[in-house]
Amino acid sequence: MPDHATSSHPAVQHQLDRLWALGPGADVLGLSRITALLDRIGNPHLSLPPVLHVAGTNGKGSTCAFLRAAVEAAGLTAHVYSSPHLVRFNERVRLAGQVIDDATLAALLEQVLDAGGDIGASFFEVTTAVAFLAFARTPADACIIEVGLGGRLDATNVIPAPAACAIAQLGIDHQAFLGDTAEAIAGEKAGIAKPGVPLVTMSYGDSVTARIAEVAAAANAPVHARGTAWDFTVTPDRLLYRDAQGEVATPLPTLAGPHQPANLALAIATLRQQRALTIPASAFASAAIAARWPARMQRLTPGPLHALLPAGAEIWLDGGHNEAAAQSVSAALAQVANGRPAHLILGMLSNKDATGLLAPFAPLAASFTAVPVPGHAHRDPADLAATARALGIATTGIAPDVPTALTSLQTADAPLVLILGSLYLAGEVLRENDELPD
């Protein structure tokens, strides 16, 4: 079942059931179906507030969180479209700051499915049409739209003239859809470029940078890259951003991890290159502190899962599932562990690279436990445990679920635990800890 989406609200669940029955049941990239679907519901994507469109392999969700926090700190309102959801399908669509309510969501799903049920649109395409319809009907000052998969052929890539586009960290992922090389994937991500619209990017290797420049030039989109158009440095307590307009200083992000300052800086650069919204420098400082993004190096609060561990235990959660994410998250884990041993609990989808994800964590791991990802095709926990042993993690095991894995750590002295490998697993963890994203 795509994205394992269910709802406790009967009307929403009825429409989700219709979606499973009508859709192709898999990701199918292309713009023909979403274009036809939007046309049948009045082309709401042509009536949106100024759009900030964000692509990337990792970090695009965090960048969107910083964008939203900055817009709201400026006294403005923002719609946000993100994916996947963690616990509730509603999380994908945020209307002027609030997660869409069940009654509105059910009505919009019904309208879109009634209008285009014969098109064969995918789960994501229908959801995108619902979001655009909701955004067009609800007043707001800005729209922050996260790319679902890739960029060029992603269903979100129908916005003709965004205020700005951005590309976050790049890495190897979704090769079946995007290609097997960093350059091919970069080309797909850069496909969100639009004529005359600033394309704000991080700093990448030479070949990747060249591919992005090539795609942007074909679209007549100016590129604003870190290291040329903008840059930043980090001190022990500040982020110092600079571009041709001047300098901005902010606190370090509240979001954990040494990779988050770069995502904050990308958000700042994106907002300073667009001209549709007025965002004062003070809003960036507020965004550094206020931004929240669940399941990205999130420290869980006391709840049912914490109750399974000794006093003083810490449980951290991250949905990272590829090698590029592992580099960032392992650095974040080393930072929060500060020399303490870390216990890893991992569940991964079947199409992900276990060795690439696990290798950066091996020097930090005191133990490793593999678990399944409920409701999804996942890697065999026994195979994950074998991979961990091959990487030198001596204490390895498997468990049927996260609570059982945590229970096995009851004898540890105030353990530090990181649960990782899948946003779907992260959603289950948040549900089990009674810690639902708002």
VOVEX-728718 format. One record per residue (C-alpha): residue in three letters; chain; x, y, z. Coordinates in pm, whole numbers, plus 50000, padded with zeros to 5 digits. Each point is the difference from the previous one (the first is absolute). Layout:
BEGIN
<r 'Ala' 'A' <X Y Z>>;
...
//
This chain:
BEGIN
<r 'Met' 'A' <50000 50000 50000>>;
<r 'Pro' 'A' <50161 50331 49895>>;
<r 'Asp' 'A' <50141 50182 50300>>;
<r 'His' 'A' <49796 49783 50237>>;
<r 'Ala' 'A' <49742 50282 50028>>;
<r 'Thr' 'A' <49704 49935 50223>>;
<r 'Ser' 'A' <49771 50230 50197>>;
<r 'Ser' 'A' <49791 49971 50313>>;
<r 'His' 'A' <49747 50232 49836>>;
<r 'Pro' 'A' <49742 49789 49808>>;
<r 'Ala' 'A' <49947 50252 49719>>;
<r 'Val' 'A' <50374 50040 49937>>;
<r 'Gln' 'A' <50051 49622 50012>>;
<r 'His' 'A' <49719 49948 49749>>;
<r 'Gln' 'A' <50174 50232 49754>>;
<r 'Leu' 'A' <50338 49836 50062>>;
<r 'Asp' 'A' <49839 49665 49925>>;
<r 'Arg' 'A' <49873 50144 49671>>;
<r 'Leu' 'A' <50350 50127 49925>>;
<r 'Trp' 'A' <50157 49655 50049>>;
<r 'Ala' 'A' <49738 49847 49772>>;
<r 'Leu' 'A' <50034 50260 49721>>;
<r 'Gly' 'A' <50371 50079 49997>>;
<r 'Pro' 'A' <50280 49798 49836>>;
<r 'Gly' 'A' <50138 49907 50343>>;
<r 'Ala' 'A' <50356 50111 49928>>;
<r 'Asp' 'A' <50207 50305 49924>>;
<r 'Val' 'A' <49975 50086 49631>>;
<r 'Leu' 'A' <50188 50315 49907>>;
<r 'Gly' 'A' <49868 50239 49735>>;
<r 'Leu' 'A' <49793 50315 49972>>;
<r 'Ser' 'A' <49721 49891 49766>>;
<r 'Arg' 'A' <49770 49851 50265>>;
<r 'Ile' 'A' <50042 50281 50255>>;
<r 'Thr' 'A' <49946 50258 49724>>;
<r 'Ala' 'A' <49678 49830 49889>>;
<r 'Leu' 'A' <49883 49963 50358>>;
<r 'Leu' 'A' <50064 50365 50085>>;
<r 'Asp' 'A' <49823 50111 49684>>;
<r 'Arg' 'A' <49685 49816 50108>>;
<r 'Ile' 'A' <49992 50180 50336>>;
<r 'Gly' 'A' <50059 50348 49864>>;
<r 'Asn' 'A' <50381 50018 49993>>;
<r 'Pro' 'A' <50043 50116 50360>>;
<r 'His' 'A' <50380 49997 49963>>;
<r 'Leu' 'A' <49966 50317 49793>>;
<r 'Ser' 'A' <49841 50188 50292>>;
<r 'Leu' 'A' <50246 49939 50283>>;
<r 'Pro' 'A' <50178 50253 50221>>;
<r 'Pro' 'A' <50373 50046 49921>>;
<r 'Val' 'A' <50160 49654 49987>>;
<r 'Leu' 'A' <50335 49890 50144>>;
<r 'His' 'A' <50078 49665 49832>>;
<r 'Val' 'A' <50263 49778 50166>>;
<r 'Ala' 'A' <50170 49686 49865>>;
<r 'Gly' 'A' <50289 49790 50129>>;
<r 'Thr' 'A' <50097 49651 50111>>;
<r 'Asn' 'A' <50033 50090 50368>>;
<r 'Gly' 'A' <49927 50316 50193>>;
<r 'Lys' 'A' <49714 50131 49788>>;
<r 'Gly' 'A' <49748 49942 50279>>;
<r 'Ser' 'A' <50217 50179 50253>>;
<r 'Thr' 'A' <50054 50284 49754>>;
<r 'Cys' 'A' <49623 50030 49960>>;
<r 'Ala' 'A' <49963 50006 50378>>;
<r 'Phe' 'A' <50245 50293 50020>>;
<r 'Leu' 'A' <49819 50175 49715>>;
<r 'Arg' 'A' <49668 49967 50176>>;
<r 'Ala' 'A' <50144 50118 50332>>;
<r 'Ala' 'A' <50155 50307 49835>>;
<r 'Val' 'A' <49682 50091 49813>>;
<r 'Glu' 'A' <49794 49969 50317>>;
<r 'Ala' 'A' <50258 50194 50203>>;
<r 'Ala' 'A' <49952 50283 49749>>;
<r 'Gly' 'A' <49632 50010 50095>>;
<r 'Leu' 'A' <49886 49824 49683>>;
<r 'Thr' 'A' <49816 49673 49942>>;
<r 'Ala' 'A' <50114 49702 49795>>;
<r 'His' 'A' <49843 49693 49849>>;
<r 'Val' 'A' <50233 49696 50007>>;
<r 'Tyr' 'A' <49989 49681 49792>>;
<r 'Ser' 'A' <50238 49727 50117>>;
<r 'Ser' 'A' <50043 49624 49982>>;
<r 'Pro' 'A' <49986 49738 50122>>;
<r 'His' 'A' <49781 50033 50305>>;
<r 'Leu' 'A' <50120 49837 50319>>;
<r 'Val' 'A' <49683 49913 50191>>;
<r 'Arg' 'A' <49700 50175 49844>>;
<r 'Phe' 'A' <49939 50052 49629>>;
<r 'Asn' 'A' <49887 50355 50086>>;
<r 'Glu' 'A' <50361 50098 50084>>;
<r 'Arg' 'A' <50071 50035 49627>>;
<r 'Val' 'A' <49777 50306 49960>>;
<r 'Arg' 'A' <50040 50299 50231>>;
<r 'Leu' 'A' <49760 50289 49937>>;
<r 'Ala' 'A' <50123 50343 50112>>;
<r 'Gly' 'A' <50187 49839 50288>>;
<r 'Gln' 'A' <49753 49729 50103>>;
<r 'Val' 'A' <49989 49633 49901>>;
<r 'Ile' 'A' <49694 49946 49782>>;
<r 'Asp' 'A' <49696 49877 50196>>;
<r 'Asp' 'A' <49829 49670 49924>>;
<r 'Ala' 'A' <49674 50143 49867>>;
<r 'Thr' 'A' <50176 50229 49752>>;
<r 'Leu' 'A' <50238 49726 49894>>;
<r 'Ala' 'A' <49720 49749 49942>>;
<r 'Ala' 'A' <49803 50247 49789>>;
<r 'Leu' 'A' <50303 50089 49786>>;
<r 'Leu' 'A' <50098 49637 49947>>;
<r 'Glu' 'A' <49643 49926 49893>>;
<r 'Gln' 'A' <49996 50290 49754>>;
<r 'Val' 'A' <50332 49907 49841>>;
<r 'Leu' 'A' <49916 49630 49976>>;
<r 'Asp' 'A' <49654 50072 49859>>;
<r 'Ala' 'A' <50152 50226 49736>>;
<r 'Gly' 'A' <50294 49785 49899>>;
<r 'Gly' 'A' <49947 49644 50114>>;
<r 'Asp' 'A' <50034 49872 49644>>;
<r 'Ile' 'A' <50338 50166 49937>>;
<r 'Gly' 'A' <50200 49739 50190>>;
<r 'Ala' 'A' <50180 50261 50208>>;
<r 'Ser' 'A' <50239 49873 50265>>;
<r 'Phe' 'A' <49966 50042 50375>>;
<r 'Phe' 'A' <50242 50294 49993>>;
<r 'Glu' 'A' <49836 50165 49701>>;
<r 'Val' 'A' <49657 49994 50163>>;
<r 'Thr' 'A' <50147 50131 50324>>;
<r 'Thr' 'A' <50176 50279 49810>>;
<r 'Ala' 'A' <49675 50101 49829>>;
<r 'Val' 'A' <49824 50003 50338>>;
<r 'Ala' 'A' <50272 50222 50146>>;
<r 'Phe' 'A' <49991 50247 49712>>;
<r 'Leu' 'A' <49621 50020 50017>>;
<r 'Ala' 'A' <50015 50066 50375>>;
<r 'Phe' 'A' <50274 50262 49954>>;
<r 'Ala' 'A' <49809 50184 49728>>;
<r 'Arg' 'A' <49688 50023 50219>>;
<r 'Thr' 'A' <50165 50108 50324>>;
<r 'Pro' 'A' <50168 50343 50028>>;
<r 'Ala' 'A' <50371 50003 50087>>;
<r 'Asp' 'A' <50306 50207 49920>>;
<r 'Ala' 'A' <50223 49719 49874>>;
<r 'Cys' 'A' <50007 49638 49885>>;
<r 'Ile' 'A' <50289 49770 50094>>;
<r 'Ile' 'A' <49999 49689 49783>>;
<r 'Glu' 'A' <50235 49706 50052>>;
<r 'Val' 'A' <50076 49784 49698>>;
<r 'Gly' 'A' <49887 49641 50048>>;
<r 'Leu' 'A' <50243 49807 49777>>;
<r 'Gly' 'A' <50262 50146 49770>>;
<r 'Gly' 'A' <49882 50328 49856>>;
<r 'Arg' 'A' <49967 50010 49623>>;
<r 'Leu' 'A' <49712 49751 49985>>;
<r 'Asp' 'A' <49871 50041 50355>>;
<r 'Ala' 'A' <49631 50086 50031>>;
<r 'Thr' 'A' <50085 50326 50179>>;
<r 'Asn' 'A' <50193 50123 49695>>;
<r 'Val' 'A' <49697 50159 49833>>;
<r 'Ile' 'A' <50035 50340 50168>>;
<r 'Pro' 'A' <50083 50229 49705>>;
<r 'Ala' 'A' <50169 50287 50183>>;
<r 'Pro' 'A' <50110 49940 50362>>;
<r 'Ala' 'A' <50147 50286 50199>>;
<r 'Ala' 'A' <50315 49792 50049>>;
<r 'Cys' 'A' <50125 49643 49965>>;
<r 'Ala' 'A' <50260 49830 50218>>;
<r 'Ile' 'A' <50200 49677 49998>>;
<r 'Ala' 'A' <50122 49860 50331>>;
<r 'Gln' 'A' <50259 49728 50060>>;
<r 'Leu' 'A' <50038 49746 49720>>;
<r 'Gly' 'A' <50084 49632 50016>>;
<r 'Ile' 'A' <49924 49662 49847>>;
<r 'Asp' 'A' <49641 49885 50059>>;
<r 'His' 'A' <49697 49880 49800>>;
<r 'Gln' 'A' <50232 49880 49723>>;
<r 'Ala' 'A' <49721 49811 49823>>;
<r 'Phe' 'A' <49831 50334 49931>>;
<r 'Leu' 'A' <50282 50253 49988>>;
<r 'Gly' 'A' <50311 49822 49871>>;
<r 'Asp' 'A' <50307 49836 50148>>;
<r 'Thr' 'A' <50243 50293 50001>>;
<r 'Ala' 'A' <50021 50319 50203>>;
<r 'Glu' 'A' <49995 50200 49677>>;
<r 'Ala' 'A' <49682 49833 49873>>;
<r 'Ile' 'A' <49824 50054 50331>>;
<r 'Ala' 'A' <50115 50363 50011>>;
<r 'Gly' 'A' <49856 50052 49654>>;
<r 'Glu' 'A' <49662 49867 50111>>;
<r 'Lys' 'A' <49998 50219 50311>>;
<r 'Ala' 'A' <50098 50307 49798>>;
<r 'Gly' 'A' <49699 49933 49779>>;
<r 'Ile' 'A' <49795 50225 50231>>;
<r 'Ala' 'A' <50183 50302 49849>>;
<r 'Lys' 'A' <49771 50256 49835>>;
<r 'Pro' 'A' <50071 50295 49767>>;
<r 'Gly' 'A' <50118 50304 50191>>;
<r 'Val' 'A' <49944 49837 50339>>;
<r 'Pro' 'A' <50300 49986 50238>>;
<r 'Leu' 'A' <50127 49644 50053>>;
<r 'Val' 'A' <50182 49998 50336>>;
<r 'Thr' 'A' <50237 49711 50062>>;
<r 'Met' 'A' <50251 49860 50242>>;
<r 'Ser' 'A' <50364 49937 49906>>;
<r 'Tyr' 'A' <50060 49668 49822>>;
<r 'Gly' 'A' <50280 49828 49813>>;
<r 'Asp' 'A' <50111 50142 49666>>;
<r 'Ser' 'A' <49814 49752 49779>>;
<r 'Val' 'A' <49675 50036 50194>>;
<r 'Thr' 'A' <50029 50379 49999>>;
<r 'Ala' 'A' <50057 49993 49624>>;
<r 'Arg' 'A' <49693 49782 49942>>;
<r 'Ile' 'A' <49778 50230 50207>>;
<r 'Ala' 'A' <50135 50302 49811>>;
<r 'Glu' 'A' <49928 49828 49668>>;
<r 'Val' 'A' <49638 49923 50090>>;
<r 'Ala' 'A' <49946 50347 50147>>;
<r 'Ala' 'A' <50144 50167 49690>>;
<r 'Ala' 'A' <49764 49800 49777>>;
<r 'Ala' 'A' <49711 50129 50213>>;
<r 'Asn' 'A' <50140 50355 50003>>;
<r 'Ala' 'A' <50014 49991 50380>>;
<r 'Pro' 'A' <50271 50192 50189>>;
<r 'Val' 'A' <50197 49782 50244>>;
<r 'His' 'A' <50091 50138 50344>>;
<r 'Ala' 'A' <50246 49747 50143>>;
<r 'Arg' 'A' <50169 49983 50334>>;
<r 'Gly' 'A' <50359 50113 49968>>;
<r 'Thr' 'A' <49927 50244 49719>>;
<r 'Ala' 'A' <49669 50181 50064>>;
<r 'Trp' 'A' <49981 49931 50373>>;
<r 'Asp' 'A' <50182 49824 50281>>;
<r 'Phe' 'A' <50005 49952 50374>>;
<r 'Thr' 'A' <50228 49910 50288>>;
<r 'Val' 'A' <49924 49853 50341>>;
<r 'Thr' 'A' <50146 50111 50331>>;
<r 'Pro' 'A' <49941 49816 50330>>;
<r 'Asp' 'A' <49673 50187 50050>>;
<r 'Arg' 'A' <49910 50182 49676>>;
<r 'Leu' 'A' <49934 49955 49632>>;
<r 'Leu' 'A' <50148 50282 49793>>;
<r 'Tyr' 'A' <49836 50026 49656>>;
<r 'Arg' 'A' <50117 50234 49725>>;
<r 'Asp' 'A' <49907 50092 49645>>;
<r 'Ala' 'A' <50010 50309 49776>>;
<r 'Gln' 'A' <49728 50162 50212>>;
<r 'Gly' 'A' <50208 49978 50318>>;
<r 'Glu' 'A' <50032 49779 50305>>;
<r 'Val' 'A' <49748 49828 50228>>;
<r 'Ala' 'A' <50081 49847 50339>>;
<r 'Thr' 'A' <49775 49743 50165>>;
<r 'Pro' 'A' <50019 49762 50294>>;
<r 'Leu' 'A' <50091 49644 49911>>;
<r 'Pro' 'A' <49693 49795 49908>>;
<r 'Thr' 'A' <49803 49826 50271>>;
<r 'Leu' 'A' <49968 49706 49760>>;
<r 'Ala' 'A' <50274 49757 50102>>;
<r 'Gly' 'A' <50300 49918 49787>>;
<r 'Pro' 'A' <50298 50175 49841>>;
<r 'His' 'A' <49825 49981 49661>>;
<r 'Gln' 'A' <49710 50225 50099>>;
<r 'Pro' 'A' <50185 50334 49974>>;
<r 'Ala' 'A' <50040 49932 49627>>;
<r 'Asn' 'A' <49627 49939 49963>>;
<r 'Leu' 'A' <49926 50322 50189>>;
<r 'Ala' 'A' <50245 50192 49780>>;
<r 'Leu' 'A' <49836 49857 49687>>;
<r 'Ala' 'A' <49662 50121 50126>>;
<r 'Ile' 'A' <50142 50345 50069>>;
<r 'Ala' 'A' <50157 50015 49654>>;
<r 'Thr' 'A' <49675 49892 49836>>;
<r 'Leu' 'A' <49797 50267 50176>>;
<r 'Arg' 'A' <50258 50272 49928>>;
<r 'Gln' 'A' <50005 49919 49628>>;
<r 'Gln' 'A' <49623 50016 49948>>;
<r 'Arg' 'A' <49806 50326 49967>>;
<r 'Ala' 'A' <49639 49905 50080>>;
<r 'Leu' 'A' <50033 50000 50381>>;
<r 'Thr' 'A' <50160 50248 50238>>;
<r 'Ile' 'A' <50192 49810 50268>>;
<r 'Pro' 'A' <50204 50205 50250>>;
<r 'Ala' 'A' <50333 49872 50129>>;
<r 'Ser' 'A' <49849 49961 50348>>;
<r 'Ala' 'A' <49769 49729 49862>>;
<r 'Phe' 'A' <50298 49780 49912>>;
<r 'Ala' 'A' <50126 50011 50359>>;
<r 'Ser' 'A' <49655 49901 50122>>;
<r 'Ala' 'A' <49979 49719 49743>>;
<r 'Ala' 'A' <50324 49846 50126>>;
<r 'Ile' 'A' <49839 49948 50338>>;
<r 'Ala' 'A' <49638 49938 49903>>;
<r 'Ala' 'A' <50031 49747 49717>>;
<r 'Arg' 'A' <49885 49648 50080>>;
<r 'Trp' 'A' <50018 49695 49773>>;
<r 'Pro' 'A' <49900 49665 50156>>;
<r 'Ala' 'A' <50206 49683 49954>>;
<r 'Arg' 'A' <50313 50187 49899>>;
<r 'Met' 'A' <50235 49950 50294>>;
<r 'Gln' 'A' <49704 50049 50227>>;
<r 'Arg' 'A' <50043 49929 50369>>;
<r 'Leu' 'A' <49687 49822 50120>>;
<r 'Thr' 'A' <49818 50135 50302>>;
<r 'Pro' 'A' <49898 49775 50292>>;
<r 'Gly' 'A' <49735 49753 49888>>;
<r 'Pro' 'A' <49920 49628 49979>>;
<r 'Leu' 'A' <50325 49917 49818>>;
<r 'His' 'A' <50209 50192 50252>>;
<r 'Ala' 'A' <49830 49801 50276>>;
<r 'Leu' 'A' <50168 49685 49864>>;
<r 'Leu' 'A' <50347 50136 50082>>;
<r 'Pro' 'A' <50186 50092 50320>>;
<r 'Ala' 'A' <49987 50353 50140>>;
<r 'Gly' 'A' <50220 50245 49816>>;
<r 'Ala' 'A' <49972 49824 49663>>;
<r 'Glu' 'A' <49985 50202 49679>>;
<r 'Ile' 'A' <49816 49887 49689>>;
<r 'Trp' 'A' <50080 50178 49675>>;
<r 'Leu' 'A' <49811 49945 49675>>;
<r 'Asp' 'A' <50098 50058 49639>>;
<r 'Gly' 'A' <49840 49885 49677>>;
<r 'Gly' 'A' <50322 50016 49797>>;
<r 'His' 'A' <50031 49709 49757>>;
<r 'Asn' 'A' <50290 50062 49764>>;
<r 'Glu' 'A' <50376 50049 50014>>;
<r 'Ala' 'A' <49989 50378 49972>>;
<r 'Ala' 'A' <49757 50019 50291>>;
<r 'Ala' 'A' <50217 49761 50200>>;
<r 'Gln' 'A' <50298 50233 49975>>;
<r 'Ser' 'A' <49799 50287 50148>>;
<r 'Val' 'A' <49811 49799 50260>>;
<r 'Ser' 'A' <50308 49812 50124>>;
<r 'Ala' 'A' <50173 50335 50053>>;
<r 'Ala' 'A' <49693 50119 50191>>;
<r 'Leu' 'A' <50002 49682 50208>>;
<r 'Ala' 'A' <50367 50048 50086>>;
<r 'Gln' 'A' <49920 50354 50107>>;
<r 'Val' 'A' <49714 49906 50235>>;
<r 'Ala' 'A' <50174 49685 50128>>;
<r 'Asn' 'A' <50312 50193 50099>>;
<r 'Gly' 'A' <50198 49681 50053>>;
<r 'Arg' 'A' <49717 49789 50142>>;
<r 'Pro' 'A' <49929 49662 49838>>;
<r 'Ala' 'A' <49702 50002 49765>>;
<r 'His' 'A' <49752 49717 49941>>;
<r 'Leu' 'A' <49857 49982 49647>>;
<r 'Ile' 'A' <49657 49867 49905>>;
<r 'Leu' 'A' <49957 49976 49624>>;
<r 'Gly' 'A' <49720 49914 49760>>;
<r 'Met' 'A' <50035 50058 49623>>;
<r 'Leu' 'A' <49789 49963 49689>>;
<r 'Ser' 'A' <50103 49723 49763>>;
<r 'Asn' 'A' <50131 50237 49730>>;
<r 'Lys' 'A' <50249 50181 50225>>;
<r 'Asp' 'A' <50376 49951 50038>>;
<r 'Ala' 'A' <50066 49863 50349>>;
<r 'Thr' 'A' <50379 50012 49981>>;
<r 'Gly' 'A' <50005 50358 49875>>;
<r 'Leu' 'A' <49770 50109 50282>>;
<r 'Leu' 'A' <50166 49803 50281>>;
<r 'Ala' 'A' <50370 50050 49928>>;
<r 'Pro' 'A' <50027 50354 50146>>;
<r 'Phe' 'A' <49832 49884 50323>>;
<r 'Ala' 'A' <50221 49696 50060>>;
<r 'Pro' 'A' <50266 50185 50205>>;
<r 'Leu' 'A' <49729 50145 50226>>;
<r 'Ala' 'A' <49791 49689 50062>>;
<r 'Ala' 'A' <50015 49811 50327>>;
<r 'Ser' 'A' <49724 49770 49876>>;
<r 'Phe' 'A' <49772 49950 49703>>;
<r 'Thr' 'A' <49649 49860 49975>>;
<r 'Ala' 'A' <49817 49951 49671>>;
<r 'Val' 'A' <49620 50022 49978>>;
<r 'Pro' 'A' <49740 49974 49721>>;
<r 'Val' 'A' <49817 50302 49857>>;
<r 'Pro' 'A' <49630 49927 50061>>;
<r 'Gly' 'A' <49777 50003 49694>>;
<r 'His' 'A' <50281 50039 49744>>;
<r 'Ala' 'A' <50237 49779 49803>>;
<r 'His' 'A' <50312 50013 50216>>;
<r 'Arg' 'A' <50344 49851 50030>>;
<r 'Asp' 'A' <50016 49677 50197>>;
<r 'Pro' 'A' <50114 50090 50354>>;
<r 'Ala' 'A' <50232 49698 49996>>;
<r 'Asp' 'A' <50173 50136 49690>>;
<r 'Leu' 'A' <50031 50344 50161>>;
<r 'Ala' 'A' <50158 49841 50307>>;
<r 'Ala' 'A' <50247 49817 49778>>;
<r 'Thr' 'A' <50089 50328 49829>>;
<r 'Ala' 'A' <50059 50161 50339>>;
<r 'Arg' 'A' <50229 49716 50108>>;
<r 'Ala' 'A' <50195 50027 49675>>;
<r 'Leu' 'A' <50057 50368 50077>>;
<r 'Gly' 'A' <50149 49912 50339>>;
<r 'Ile' 'A' <49701 50056 50231>>;
<r 'Ala' 'A' <50053 49707 50231>>;
<r 'Thr' 'A' <49678 50007 50202>>;
<r 'Thr' 'A' <49718 49947 49751>>;
<r 'Gly' 'A' <49653 49854 50014>>;
<r 'Ile' 'A' <49652 50007 49854>>;
<r 'Ala' 'A' <49663 50081 50152>>;
<r 'Pro' 'A' <49640 49983 49875>>;
<r 'Asp' 'A' <49938 50368 50075>>;
<r 'Val' 'A' <50146 50311 50158>>;
<r 'Pro' 'A' <49850 49950 50349>>;
<r 'Thr' 'A' <50161 49656 50020>>;
<r 'Ala' 'A' <50331 50143 49882>>;
<r 'Leu' 'A' <49985 50267 50269>>;
<r 'Thr' 'A' <49908 49747 50267>>;
<r 'Ser' 'A' <50323 49814 49923>>;
<r 'Leu' 'A' <50190 50311 50116>>;
<r 'Gln' 'A' <49843 50010 50346>>;
<r 'Thr' 'A' <50322 49891 50167>>;
<r 'Ala' 'A' <50206 50272 49833>>;
<r 'Asp' 'A' <50104 50299 50206>>;
<r 'Ala' 'A' <49790 50296 49878>>;
<r 'Pro' 'A' <50036 49897 49635>>;
<r 'Leu' 'A' <50016 50239 49707>>;
<r 'Val' 'A' <49789 49851 49720>>;
<r 'Leu' 'A' <49964 50102 49636>>;
<r 'Ile' 'A' <49713 49854 49798>>;
<r 'Leu' 'A' <50053 50051 49627>>;
<r 'Gly' 'A' <49969 49872 49645>>;
<r 'Ser' 'A' <49648 50089 49886>>;
<r 'Leu' 'A' <49751 50283 50034>>;
<r 'Tyr' 'A' <49727 49736 50006>>;
<r 'Leu' 'A' <50166 49836 50300>>;
<r 'Ala' 'A' <50039 50346 50155>>;
<r 'Gly' 'A' <49627 50055 49968>>;
<r 'Glu' 'A' <49931 49676 50187>>;
<r 'Val' 'A' <50243 50106 50273>>;
<r 'Leu' 'A' <49831 50337 50044>>;
<r 'Arg' 'A' <49661 49832 50016>>;
<r 'Glu' 'A' <50120 49748 50259>>;
<r 'Asn' 'A' <50151 50278 50213>>;
<r 'Asp' 'A' <49677 50206 49984>>;
<r 'Glu' 'A' <50196 50281 49835>>;
<r 'Leu' 'A' <49797 50102 49698>>;
<r 'Pro' 'A' <50125 50276 49766>>;
<r 'Asp' 'A' <49778 50308 50022>>;
//
